[in-house]
Amino acid sequence: MKRSVVRLNRIAASRIGGFQHQVRTKLLITVARSLFLIAAVIVSLLGCDARALPTADAQVRVRQNLDTGWLFARQVHGTGELGSFDRHVIGADKIEPAFQGAPLPAYDDSGWQPIDLPHTWNAYDVTDSQAGYWRGIGWYRKHFRVDSQYAARRIVLEFEGVGQDAEVWLNGTYLGRHKGGYTPFSFEIHPRVGTDNVLTVKVDNLFDSTTPPTVKTDYNFYGGIYRRVSLVITNPIYISQMYWTTPQVTVESAQTAFHSEITNGSRAVMHLTLTEQIIDPKGNQVGTISTPIVLPAGQTKALMQNAAPIANPQLWSPATPNVYHIRTSLHDGSQLIDAVENPLGYRWFRFDPQHGFLLNGKRIQLQGTNLHQTYPGMGNAIPKSRIVRDLEMVHDMGANFWRTSHYPHDEASMDASDRLGLMVLEEIPINKEIGNTDQYIVNVSRMAQEMIGRDRNHPSVITWGIAGEINAPAPISKRVVGSVATLYRQLDPSRPVTMHAPRGEEIADLVDVVGEDVSAATDKDHDDHPQRAYMTAEYSAALIGRGIYGTDLYSEDIGLAAHEKHLSELNQRPWMAGGCIWNQFDYDGETYDPVIPRIVSFGMTDVWRIPKEVYYFYQSQWSAKPMVHIVGHWTWPGEEGSTRTVEVLSNQDEVELFLNGQSLGVKKNIPTAGLLYPPRTWQVRYEPGILKAVARTSSEETTDQQATAGPAYAIALTSDTSQIVSGDPESVAYITASIVDRNGVVIPDAHPAISFTWYGPGELMKQNWLGHGTGLTWNTVDGTTRVAFRSTPHSGRTVISAYSPGLRQGRMTINVTAPGKQDEMNYIDLDRNDELQ
C-alpha cells in the first residue's frame, strides 16, 4: 500500500527526536484533548475496544519522521578488501564483545557518533586509493518518545531501505530481521512501545550468497540505514491494503476496480463503510463508491469495488502525465476511522512482437536510460530531493522511460516519474551468482512482494523486471527466473515481466519481454521467435571522459559517434520497443574506470551531473523543446589557420553557423533512416573569437555559442538556488565552480585543485578525490566541478569560498532561512562596516 496518506485536520507540528518530544494539535481545544486522553486510558484497560476511538477531530493516520537524532558505531573487524567481489565473511559476521549488550535499553551508547538519516558508512572509502571498501556490521540506536495520546493506537515502525541485512530490537525485544537492501519493511510495535523507547538496528553489508546482489562488477554494496525511517500511527481498525486496476480504458471511458483489505484489530464486531473517491488532476471528485462492511473482531476482510465508468478520462502518458488520486476512507457511522491516498493513472499498453511498445493505442518508442542511486560524498544515502532532481534531468534530456538498475529505488523516484511522465521498468537484483536455491528464491520472492506492494499504484510503472546476466547453471537460473516470473504474474497480472540478457532460450521463454542489445544475434533471435517481444534493457555505447576531445579512445568525440551509431541502429528496428542507455550518470565503482579511478564513466553526465556532449545529442533526438548545441569548445591555441570540423546538435529545421559575426552557411535538417535530427557539420578555418550557432523554425530562434578563452584568471561560483530551508535535510544547494578568464569564459581542459570553505549556517559536503583524500579539496574536470551545500538548524547568510593558488578567489552567498527564524549572522555587516572605516 502506498505510504502517502490523507492527513485530515493536521497536527501543526509533530516531532520525535532524541530524548525530547512534543506534539501540538491544531484544532483540538484543551477540554477535547483531555477527554481524548481519558478515553485512551479506558481503551488501554479494555484491550483496545474499537468503540473507544479518538474523535473525528483527531488525525486518524499519523506519519512521524524518525530520521534525526540517531547514534552510530561500527564494529572493528570487517572485510571487503575485494570490494563487491569479497566473499570472505569469517569473523566479520560475529557480534564483537563491545556490542553484546547493544540491544538493551540500559546499554551505554554515550560514546557513539551522533548522525542523522540517510546514512551510509561507505560514502568515502569506495572511491579512496585503497582497494575495496569496508564491509561488516554497523550499529544504530535511536532514543525516542511516543506521546501518551497514542497509547490505544496501532503503531508501525517502517524502514524504507537498509543495506543490506538488518536486525531490529525495540526496548530490548527482538522484532525481526530483513534481508535485502532495496525494499521497505515494517514491524508492528504497539504492544511493545512505551513513552520512552530505545530502538536498536544491527546492519551488515557482508556477502550473502542467498541475498542478491551477491557480487557485481561495477557498483558498490553500501552499508547503512540509507532511506527514511518512520512511525505510522493508526486506529486498531485500519485499511491494510488498497490497490487499483483498470479493467478497461479507452479514450471515451475508463473502468476502475478497487481492491482493498480492512483489518479489525479490536475486540468488537465492527459495522463499517468503505468509501473510494476518484479525484481528477484538477482536484475535482469525478467518481465515488461506498460499501458497507461487517467485520468480526481480529479479522481481515478483502473486497473489490467497481466504480461507475469515468467518461472521457484524461489519459496518462509521457506527453500528458495526468495523475488522478484515489481517496480511500473507512467510517464507523459518521466517524472517520482511517484514510489513505494513492495515485491513479488511466492508460493501456502492450509490448507487441512486431510493432514494439504501444501506449494508449499508439506506438511510442521507449527512449530510456538506466540510473544508479549514488552521488559524490553521499554514497547511496542521498536525499529525496536529489532523486527528484536527477529524474528531472532525465526528463529534460528527452527520455520517456528509465530502468531502476538493478534494484527498486526510493519511492520518491516513482512519485516523480508519475508527475513527469517517465515510464518505469522496475526490477529486483537477480543476477550474477546464486547461492542455496531454495533460500535464494525465498529472499527474492519477498523482495518481489515488497516492491510490487509498494509501487503497483504508480501509473508510471509499466513492467516488472529481473536484472539478468545470471551466471548460475541453466537449471538453477530457470528455476529462479520461473519462480519470480510466476509470482510477478500472480501479484500483478496487469504488467508484463521483463528480463535483461536471459542467456538461453529456456530462460527467455519464461518472461514476456526480452532485453537484448541491437546485434545480428538479436535479429536472428527475432526471426526465430516472431512471437517474442524485445527491447534493449541497456546499451553501453562508450566510456567517455568529460572534456576529452579528439581521437582518444575515451574522448567525447568518439563516445558521441558511438551513441549516434547505436541509436540509429536501434531506431531502424521497429519491432524493438526501444532501449535504455547505460548509464545516465557516471557513478562510483572499482571497474570500468579508465578515465577517473574508481569512477565508471558510461554516463551522459559526470558524477556531479555536469552534462557530456552525448546528453545534448539525446536531447536533440528526443526532446520537443527547441535546442541547439555546439559540440566541444573554441579554444585551440597554436592551431590558427587550421581546419576544424564543427558539429552542431539541434532539433530545429535549420541551423546557421557564425564565426566572429560572419555566416559560415545554413544547414537544413535531413532525416536519415535512423535519426530524426542528424548532427550537422561545418569545416571551419580556426581563428580565435566567438563561434555561434542559430537554430530556426518558422516561428522561433534558439542560439548557442562558444568563445575562445584567455588565460585563467578566477574561480566563478554559481548555485542552482540562492536560498535553502533551515533545518530541512531535503534542502540542498549544488554549487558549480568554474575556472574562467577575465571575461568569464570557462577554460577548457583546466584541472587545478579547488579548496572550498564556508562560514555561516549550513554545511558543505565532503568528497573523496585521489591525491587529496576525504575533505573539501578536489580537482576540476574540464574547468568545472560541483560541491553540495546542505542546511543545518541555524539560519542566516552563509558565505562560500573557493580557492586555488594563482586564481582570484570565488565567493558567493547562500541564504539559509525559514519562516519565523531570524538571521543569526546579521551582525556581520555591522562588524565589516566598522573594520572598513
Secondary structure as the mmCIF struct_conf table of DSSP 4:
data_model
#
loop_
_struct_conf.conf_type_id
_struct_conf.id
_struct_conf.beg_label_comp_id
_struct_conf.beg_label_asym_id
_struct_conf.beg_label_seq_id
_struct_conf.end_label_comp_id
_struct_conf.end_label_asym_id
_struct_conf.end_label_seq_id
BEND BEND1 ARG A 3 ARG A 3
BEND BEND2 ASN A 9 ASN A 9
BEND BEND3 ALA A 12 ALA A 12
STRN STRN1 ALA A 13 GLY A 17
TURN_TY1_P TURN_TY1_P1 GLY A 18 PHE A 19
STRN STRN2 GLN A 20 ARG A 24
BEND BEND4 LYS A 26 LEU A 27
HELX_RH_AL_P HELX_RH_AL_P1 THR A 30 LEU A 45
TURN_TY1_P TURN_TY1_P2 LEU A 46 GLY A 47
TURN_TY1_P TURN_TY1_P3 ALA A 50 ARG A 51
BEND BEND5 ALA A 52 ALA A 52
TURN_TY1_P TURN_TY1_P4 ALA A 56 ASP A 57
BEND BEND6 ALA A 58 ALA A 58
BEND BEND7 VAL A 60 ARG A 61
STRN STRN3 VAL A 62 ASN A 65
BEND BEND8 THR A 68 GLY A 69
STRN STRN4 TRP A 70 ARG A 74
BEND BEND9 VAL A 76 VAL A 76
STRN STRN5 THR A 79 THR A 79
TURN_TY1_P TURN_TY1_P5 GLU A 81 LEU A 82
HELX_RH_3T_P HELX_RH_3T_P1 GLY A 83 PHE A 85
TURN_TY1_P TURN_TY1_P6 ILE A 90 ASP A 93
BEND BEND10 LYS A 94 LYS A 94
HELX_LH_PP_P HELX_LH_PP_P1 ILE A 95 GLU A 96
HELX_RH_3T_P HELX_RH_3T_P2 PRO A 97 PHE A 99
TURN_TY1_P TURN_TY1_P7 GLN A 100 PRO A 103
BEND BEND11 LEU A 104 LEU A 104
TURN_TY1_P TURN_TY1_P8 PRO A 105 ALA A 106
TURN_TY1_P TURN_TY1_P9 SER A 110 GLY A 111
BEND BEND12 TRP A 112 TRP A 112
STRN STRN6 GLN A 113 ILE A 115
BEND BEND13 LEU A 117 PRO A 118
TURN_TY1_P TURN_TY1_P10 TRP A 121 VAL A 126
BEND BEND14 THR A 127 GLY A 132
STRN STRN7 ARG A 135 ARG A 135
BEND BEND15 GLY A 136 GLY A 136
STRN STRN8 ILE A 137 ARG A 145
HELX_RH_3T_P HELX_RH_3T_P3 SER A 148 TYR A 150
TURN_TY1_P TURN_TY1_P11 ALA A 151 ALA A 152
BEND BEND16 ARG A 153 ARG A 153
STRN STRN9 ARG A 154 PHE A 159
BEND BEND17 GLU A 160 GLU A 160
STRN STRN10 VAL A 162 GLY A 163
BEND BEND18 GLN A 164 GLN A 164
STRN STRN11 ASP A 165 LEU A 170
TURN_TY1_P TURN_TY1_P12 ASN A 171 GLY A 172
STRN STRN12 THR A 173 LYS A 179
BEND BEND19 GLY A 181 THR A 183
STRN STRN13 PHE A 185 GLU A 188
TURN_TY1_P TURN_TY1_P13 HIS A 190 ARG A 192
BEND BEND20 THR A 195 THR A 195
STRN STRN14 ASP A 196 ASP A 204
TURN_TY1_P TURN_TY1_P14 SER A 209 THR A 210
BEND BEND21 THR A 211 PRO A 212
BEND BEND22 THR A 217 ASP A 218
STRN STRN15 GLY A 224 ILE A 225
BEND BEND23 ARG A 227 ARG A 227
STRN STRN16 VAL A 229 THR A 234
BEND BEND24 PRO A 236 PRO A 236
STRN STRN17 ILE A 237 THR A 245
BEND BEND25 PRO A 247 PRO A 247
STRN STRN18 VAL A 249 VAL A 249
BEND BEND26 VAL A 251 GLU A 252
STRN STRN19 SER A 253 ALA A 254
STRN STRN20 ALA A 257 ASN A 264
BEND BEND27 SER A 266 ALA A 268
STRN STRN21 MET A 270 ILE A 279
TURN_TY1_P TURN_TY1_P15 PRO A 281 LYS A 282
BEND BEND28 GLY A 283 GLY A 283
STRN STRN22 GLN A 285 LEU A 295
TURN_TY1_P TURN_TY1_P16 ALA A 297 GLY A 298
STRN STRN23 THR A 300 ASN A 306
HELX_LH_PP_P HELX_LH_PP_P2 ALA A 307 PRO A 309
STRN STRN24 ILE A 310 ALA A 311
BEND BEND29 ASN A 312 ASN A 312
STRN STRN25 TRP A 316 TRP A 316
BEND BEND30 SER A 317 ALA A 319
STRN STRN26 PRO A 321 PRO A 321
STRN STRN27 TYR A 324 ASP A 332
TURN_TY1_P TURN_TY1_P17 GLY A 333 SER A 334
STRN STRN28 GLN A 335 LEU A 344
STRN STRN29 PHE A 349 ASP A 352
TURN_TY1_P TURN_TY1_P18 PRO A 353 HIS A 355
STRN STRN30 GLY A 356 LEU A 359
TURN_TY1_P TURN_TY1_P19 ASN A 360 GLY A 361
STRN STRN31 LYS A 362 ARG A 363
STRN STRN32 LEU A 366 ASN A 370
STRN STRN33 TYR A 375 TYR A 375
TURN_TY1_P TURN_TY1_P20 PRO A 376 MET A 378
STRN STRN34 GLY A 379 GLY A 379
TURN_TY1_P TURN_TY1_P21 ASN A 380 ASN A 380
HELX_RH_AL_P HELX_RH_AL_P2 LYS A 384 ASP A 396
TURN_TY1_P TURN_TY1_P22 MET A 397 GLY A 398
STRN STRN35 PHE A 401 ARG A 403
TURN_TY1_P TURN_TY1_P23 SER A 405 HIS A 406
BEND BEND31 TYR A 407 TYR A 407
HELX_RH_AL_P HELX_RH_AL_P3 GLU A 411 LEU A 420
TURN_TY1_P TURN_TY1_P24 GLY A 421 GLY A 421
STRN STRN36 MET A 423 ILE A 428
STRN STRN37 LYS A 432 LYS A 432
BEND BEND32 ASN A 436 ASN A 436
HELX_RH_AL_P HELX_RH_AL_P4 THR A 437 ASP A 455
TURN_TY1_P TURN_TY1_P25 ARG A 456 ASN A 457
TURN_TY1_P TURN_TY1_P26 PRO A 459 SER A 460
STRN STRN38 VAL A 461 ILE A 466
STRN STRN39 ILE A 470 ILE A 470
BEND BEND33 ALA A 472 ALA A 472
HELX_RH_AL_P HELX_RH_AL_P5 ALA A 474 LEU A 491
TURN_TY1_P TURN_TY1_P27 PRO A 493 SER A 494
BEND BEND34 ARG A 495 ARG A 495
STRN STRN40 VAL A 497 HIS A 500
BEND BEND35 GLY A 504 GLY A 504
HELX_RH_AL_P HELX_RH_AL_P6 GLU A 505 ALA A 508
TURN_TY1_P TURN_TY1_P28 ASP A 509 LEU A 510
BEND BEND36 VAL A 511 ASP A 512
STRN STRN41 VAL A 513 GLY A 515
BEND BEND37 VAL A 518 SER A 519
HELX_RH_AL_P HELX_RH_AL_P7 ALA A 520 ASP A 528
TURN_TY1_P TURN_TY1_P29 PRO A 530 GLN A 531
STRN STRN42 ALA A 533 TYR A 539
TURN_TY1_P TURN_TY1_P30 ARG A 546 GLY A 547
BEND BEND38 GLY A 550 THR A 551
TURN_TY1_P TURN_TY1_P31 LEU A 553 TYR A 554
HELX_RH_AL_P HELX_RH_AL_P8 GLU A 556 ASN A 571
TURN_TY1_P TURN_TY1_P32 GLN A 572 GLN A 572
TURN_TY1_P TURN_TY1_P33 PRO A 574 TRP A 575
STRN STRN43 MET A 576 ILE A 581
BEND BEND39 TRP A 582 TRP A 582
BEND BEND40 GLN A 584 GLN A 584
STRN STRN44 PHE A 585 PHE A 585
STRN STRN45 TYR A 587 ASP A 588
BEND BEND41 GLU A 590 TYR A 592
BEND BEND42 PRO A 594 VAL A 595
STRN STRN46 ILE A 596 ILE A 596
TURN_TY1_P TURN_TY1_P34 PRO A 597 ARG A 598
STRN STRN47 ILE A 599 VAL A 600
BEND BEND43 MET A 604 MET A 604
STRN STRN48 THR A 605 THR A 605
TURN_TY1_P TURN_TY1_P35 VAL A 607 TRP A 608
STRN STRN49 PRO A 611 PRO A 611
HELX_RH_AL_P HELX_RH_AL_P9 GLU A 613 TRP A 622
BEND BEND44 LYS A 625 LYS A 625
STRN STRN50 VAL A 628 ILE A 630
BEND BEND45 GLY A 632 GLY A 632
BEND BEND46 TRP A 634 TRP A 634
TURN_TY1_P TURN_TY1_P36 PRO A 637 GLY A 638
TURN_TY1_P TURN_TY1_P37 GLU A 640 GLY A 641
STRN STRN51 THR A 643 SER A 650
BEND BEND47 ASN A 651 ASP A 653
STRN STRN52 GLU A 654 LEU A 659
TURN_TY1_P TURN_TY1_P38 ASN A 660 GLY A 661
STRN STRN53 GLN A 662 LYS A 668
BEND BEND48 ALA A 673 GLY A 674
BEND BEND49 LEU A 676 TYR A 677
STRN STRN54 ARG A 680 ARG A 685
BEND BEND50 PRO A 688 GLY A 689
STRN STRN55 ILE A 690 ARG A 696
BEND BEND51 SER A 698 SER A 699
STRN STRN56 GLU A 701 ALA A 707
BEND BEND52 PRO A 711 PRO A 711
STRN STRN57 ALA A 714 SER A 719
BEND BEND53 ASP A 720 ASP A 720
BEND BEND54 SER A 722 SER A 722
STRN STRN58 GLN A 723 VAL A 725
TURN_TY1_P TURN_TY1_P39 SER A 726 GLY A 727
TURN_TY1_P TURN_TY1_P40 PRO A 729 GLU A 730
STRN STRN59 VAL A 732 VAL A 740
TURN_TY1_P TURN_TY1_P41 ARG A 742 ASN A 743
STRN STRN60 VAL A 746 VAL A 746
TURN_TY1_P TURN_TY1_P42 PRO A 748 ASP A 749
STRN STRN61 ALA A 753 TYR A 759
BEND BEND55 GLY A 760 GLY A 762
STRN STRN62 GLU A 763 LEU A 764
HELX_LH_PP_P HELX_LH_PP_P3 MET A 765 LYS A 766
STRN STRN63 GLN A 767 TRP A 769
TURN_TY1_P TURN_TY1_P43 LEU A 770 HIS A 772
STRN STRN64 GLY A 773 GLY A 775
BEND BEND56 LEU A 776 LEU A 776
STRN STRN65 THR A 777 ASN A 779
STRN STRN66 VAL A 781 VAL A 781
TURN_TY1_P TURN_TY1_P44 ASP A 782 GLY A 783
STRN STRN67 THR A 784 ARG A 790
BEND BEND57 PRO A 793 PRO A 793
STRN STRN68 GLY A 796 TYR A 803
TURN_TY1_P TURN_TY1_P45 PRO A 805 GLY A 806
BEND BEND58 LEU A 807 LEU A 807
STRN STRN69 ARG A 808 ARG A 808
HELX_LH_PP_P HELX_LH_PP_P4 GLN A 809 GLN A 809
STRN STRN70 GLY A 810 THR A 817
TURN_TY1_P TURN_TY1_P46 PRO A 819 GLY A 820
TURN_TY1_P TURN_TY1_P47 GLU A 824 ASN A 826
HELX_RH_AL_P HELX_RH_AL_P10 TYR A 827 LEU A 836
#
